Each structure stands twice: as C-alpha cells, then as structure tokens.
C-alpha cells in the first residue's frame, strides 16, 4: 500500500495496512536541527541542511528524502514562500539582526541560532483606524506561490505520498498574537472586543487572499490543507467557549468554507492545548483532521474518550507526547507511548501517528527511531492489544 | 458610605475606572487603607479561584489584574502613610533561553493582587541575574518560569546555582507548561505552581500567610464572566 493510499484510507475512517506516520511534512509535525543531525549520524547520511519555508530562523528542518524514507513518513509537505523581497531583505540584513517577515512581525535571536517571535508591530494598536492604516502585506505577490504548482505536481505524479500543504501561519488568531503580542491581544479581546474582532477579520481577509492563490496553484494535487489556531493551554482554553463562539468561530467557519469551495482536500486543523470543549464546534465548522491532540493536557489526555466521542467525525494526527516522553523518556518508554496512542486512536482508522509538536532539539534521535519503528510494529492492522 | 463589595466587583469585572473611583471614594470617607486593601486582595482571590475553575479565562484575568493595578496605585500613598507593607517580596523571571512571558506575567499580577511585592526580572534571565536580584532585594520568594522543554534544563541549572548560595530563607517556586511537581522536586525547587491562581495559594502556603480575606483557595465559586 502506498503512503498516500494508507493516509487516504485512514482519513476515510477505514483501516489501512498500518497506521500512517506523519513526520517532517509541516512545522507542527517537523523536527529541529539537532535531532535531525543526530538522525543523519545514526543513519550514516550526509546531506546539506534545508529548512521549511527556506527559513533557518524558524529552525524546522526540511528532511532529506532518505531520512524521510527511513522514518516511514507517509506524507510530504508543500509550503508557500515569503515574498522574494522579504527573503532578499532578510538575507542582506546585519548578522544576528531580527528577522522581520512580510507582515511586519518578527523574530529575535535569544542565543546563537535560537530565534523567538518577539517583534509585534501592532502592539499598541487599539482602534479600527490603526487597522486601516497598517501597511498590510501584498498577498497577490506571485513570488509567494511561484514554486507551488511544480512541487505539488511532482509529488502527485510520484504518487507514493499523501500531500499536506501549509502556507505559513495563515492562522487568524495566532497571526493576531504575532501582530500584537499574545498578552496584549488577549487583553484586547476583553477590553476592546470590536477592535480585536476587526483585527481578526482584517487578518482573515489576507489569509483567504493568499490561500486562494495557493489553492489555485495546487489544483487537485493536494490531500490535506493545514490551517489552525492555538486555542488551548495545558489545563484549559485561551478564551471562554462563549468568546470563541462569538468572535473567532465565525471567522474560522468562513475560512474553512472558503477553502472547501476551492478544493476537495481535507481540512487539517492545528490547535494546541486542551481544546476538548471546542471539539463539537470544530466538527460543526468542517474540520476533518484534529492536530495535535495534545495528549499531555487536560481532557484531551483521555484519548479513549476523545476517540469514543469524536472518532467517527474527526481523524486525529498527533498524540505522541513531546513535553515529557520524547525529550526525557527512554526508547522503551517511547514505544509504550506509541503503543498506547495506536491502541486507543488506531482501531477503525482515523489516526495519523505524529508527535504532538515539533520535535525539539533535546530529543535524542534514538527516540525518533523508536517512534517510527514502534508505529510500524504496533500499528500494523489489525491492531492488537 | 462607600461600598467595598462594589469595589471588589469592579476589580473582578475589570472595570478600572469604577475601581479607581470607588477606591478614591472609600479613602475620602475615611475607610482604613487596610480595609480597602483587603477588599482588593479578596477580589483577586475570587479572580484566581474562578480562573482555576475555568469560569473565567486569560482575557478576563488580564483585565481584572489591570483594574487591580490601577486601584492599587491609587491606594498606594495611603498604604505608605499608614505604614502598611506588602506581605512578602518576590523576584520572578522567565529562565534563560526562553522569552515566553505570559505565564510569568500572570503569576506576577496575581502575586501583586495578593499584596506581594514583585520584582520582575523579565525574560531570558540568567542564574547570575537571579543571584544579583536576590542579593539586592532579599526576597521571600523566587519564581522561575519556562514554557519550552528546551529550557527546562536551564531552569534546573539555575535552581542548582540558587541552591549553592545563601538564599536568606527565600523559597523557590517554579511553573510553566511542561513542568510538574515531580520535576520541581527533582531540580530542588520548594514548590510547583500549576497556574497563576495556584501560584498565590502555593506562595501563601510556603510563607505561612493566611488565606486572603475575601476568597478561598479551593476551586472557585461565583459566576462566570464570559
């Protein structure tokens, strides 16, 4: 069975030959450079490092094909690009200077090679006027998507892997954090709700504009479109369910409808934290795949209940704990974590195995191999207890 | 007669203008600064309880803390005049390698709301900076925050350094998304606080302070502000 057929069966809530594995195909399912170097060392591979979005400051590797094959990765990623002018400006900036993206938000270097999103160009904005006056990026710049058609068409012609396509951070709520800072935007949701909603809508309009171009370039050559917004914390939600339903859910619903009008691809929705209390809402607005099922947080930790209540309506991608098991566990503990996730989420299909988030620098490469080898061992259908 | 319960509700609801107005009214009527302060800290206890019970969320907590801050600034000169001091002093920071600050900021806000003086060292704070702040400010509490698993090692190393100096009796509280009580104990911290509401209860417990006058430390009661 090809990786693509495996993924499509699972997304169709059928049991393929084994649980599909997602690693390396997006930022949220990707890995940082240190574990990647460790993997290459273990595998005796030598190749030049490449980064997703051609963006070393993000630090997420675009893995070499030989590494992906060893990892049994069933999905390949397609990404957009920063506008050519943004890339050129950043490449010619002073060493260790901040990376400013096309929206005006940016990253600063904390220590050598470690970047953090710390520049928020609308931090002080609280008025509709400030939104109207802001120099928003040009979403029609053709250099953003110039490569997308060829990349996707090549993968589709090859046919072995499912295609997960993700333009960078076309996530309205998270982009609002980038523009204002998390704390400032959350405060504005409470004290300046009209402004906060207008900002989200202004951002969502830009997200849709670029997504429209991106989808046009992809054509039929895509299986999953990744969007999202982090809505949860370890214990709860970032905002009340009532506030989500009032302000953000209509924006998400409209965005998903926009995408669905343009593609048959499944909607892969990334949202960190314990979002259990919003799962009915996400189903209602058309989410097909929930990522990352942050299994270390709150009610989402009860994978059996998540599968029982939502398993027929949502597929799941994620669930392998990145906060404790992967960085500090032994390979044996990683195997147990993989077995637990597969045993709970795997039966009947509907589960793509992945780490909860980007595999961080302190994760030993042995643990990454333990994930995928355990996934093959325990994920072969029929799943045994 | 100024109504201190209205002041409490104004803070809980995050109505900073009303909170300042009611504070000024209470002062004008000769209500003791201590009684006004108790009403304010009691309100923040209610806020913390509601947050822990998922009756309110970060936006409502931020807006309540902002109202508290402004009402407190209004009251401050009268507290000084009356010789009323904060109950304790804390130094807080996000550890080196990490710039995430909302969790740390929420804890600082809630500690201030409990009448604990807070010296906020910001983000990406080194062991040396913590040590210098401890030597300068002689805190009762040292709070360390980390969001990234990558910086848990940094937290461990900083706590190790703090354990090697004379802390003058200061107690170390750690918090942040990937942490838990076992990790806190393992790296040598005195306590783990799971969220900003818990941070107040944990601080009071470590310092042997009484529970605030208006609230409880248990799961919240009261109405949702949504």
Interface residues (C-beta under 8 A of the other chain):
Chain A: X108 X110 X111 X114 X116 X118 X182 X183 X186 X187 X189 X190 X191 X233 X234 X235 X236 X237 X238 X239 X240 X241 X242 X243 X296 X322 X323 X324 X327 X360 X361 X362
Chain B: X14 X54 X56 X57 X58 X59 X60 X62 X63 X66 X97 X98 X99 X101 X102 X105 X124 X148 X149 X150 X152 X153 X177 X178 X194 X195 X224 X226
